Structure formats: structure tokens, C-alpha cells
Amino acid sequence: GFYGTALEAALSHGHLEVVQFLIEHGADVNALGGFYGTALEAASSDGHLEVVQFLVEHGAD
């Protein structure tokens, strides 16, 4: 799909609670896919700073 993964969809819309749930249940913070490429690109695309900070704290490159 357009977003690639459920994680990328949640990231691009700034849904921190969903991002936390997905990562706690094994989602790969460094997986590539969809329109944005990386998790950090998806989260930062619309300035979701709390989500970006969470990703960095959980090992996103």
C-alpha cells in the first residue's frame, strides 16, 4: 500500500500510542517501505517531534 506498513502509517500521522504499541510488539524501527522510506522520514514528514524522539530512543537510524 501507500504507507508500506502499519508502523509507517501511524508514524506519518503522528499516532504515538499506536507507534508505541507496534514497536513494543516487534515492529522494526529501521524497516524500509512505502512512500516515506524510513521510520524517521515518515515521522518527521509532518513534524511529529514526539514520535521522532520516541523512535530515536528505540534505536531508529
HELIX and SHEET records of a PDB file:
HELIX    1   1 ALA A    6  SER A   12  1                                   7    
HELIX    2   2 LEU A   16  GLU A   24  1                                   9    
HELIX    3   3 ALA A   39  SER A   44  1                                   6    
HELIX    4   4 LEU A   49  GLU A   57  1                                   9    
END                                                                             
